[in-house]
Amino acid sequence: MPLVNNKVGDECTVSTDKSSTDAKALVQSLIKVVACHRHLASCVGSCTDSLQLRDELRKTRERAVELATSICSHLTRTLRDKNLPQVQRKETELLWVGFSSSLELLHLDMCKVFKMADTFTLADNVSLVQTGLQGGACEVCARALSVADLQQTESTAPPADLEGQERCSLEQDISQMDHMIDDMETKVNVLRWMVEPQGPQFPLCSTDSSSMALLSVDEESPGTEEGPKPLCQRSLVFVLLMLCGVVAVATTLSICIVFFS
C-alpha cells in the first residue's frame, strides 16, 4: 500500500489561512488609516490648519499609500490564481471590495486636500475659515501611525517650506493612486454588486420611541384574546352616552321649535 504524504497539503493550508489572515489585518489597518486621513483632511482650510497639520497629513497619507501598495499586490496575485479554492476566493473578493472602496475614499480626500491647499494658503491666515474648533489633531495621526504619542516620537519641527514640498508630493501620490486604481480594474475583474456580504445578520433596530409606543400599547391592553378588553368596553360606553346625549339635545330643540313657532 503506497504511503500518502499529507505534510505538503497541511503546510499549504496553513500558509493559505495565514495569508488570508494577514490580508484581512492589512485591509483593516488601511480602513483605520483612511478614516484618520479623512478626519485630518476636514481641517484643511479651517482655523486649525497649520504646518503641523500638513505634516501629519503627509505622514498619514504615506502610511496609507504604503499599505495600499502592499494590499494591492497581495490581493491581485491571490485573485489571479485560477487554483484558488472557492471559499477563499469569496473571502478575498470581500477584502477586495473593502480595499477598493477605501482606496477611492483616500483618492477623493487627497484630491480635496490638493484643491483646498491651493485655495487656502498658510501664508494668508486671514483667508482661513473660522470654524470655532480649537486644538490639534496629533491623536488622530498617532492612531493612524499606531504610535502611543506622536509628539514624543517626533523631535524636529516641520520645515517652513513644507507647504510647497507637500504640493509636489501630493500631486505625485494622486497620480500613483490613479494608476493603481486603473491597474486594479484591468488585472482583476470583481463586480462589487455580485459579491455577497458575509457575517452575522443583525435584526432591524427599533427606535426608542417605537419601543415605548409598543410598550405603552402592551400596558394599555392587559386583556386576553378570548374576552373583550376593559378599555374597549369603557370607550364603547362613553361613545354610546355621547350619542344618546346628542340625540336628546336634538329632540329637545326640535320640540321647542314646533311649540314656539
Secondary structure, 3 states (H helix, E strand, C coil): CCCCCCHHHHHHHHHHHHHHHHHHHHHHHHHHHHHHHHHHHCCCCECCCCHHHHHHHHHHHHHHHHHHHHHHHHHHHHHCCCCCCHHHHHHHHHHHHHHHHHHHHHHHHHHHHHHHHHHCCCCCHHHCECCCCCCCCHHHHHHHHCCCCHHHHCCCCCCCCHHHHHHHHHHHHHHHHHHHHHHHHHHCCCCHHHCCCCCCCCCCCCCHHHHHHHHHHHHHCCCCCCCCCHHHHHHHHHHHHHHHHHHHHHHHHHHHHHHHC
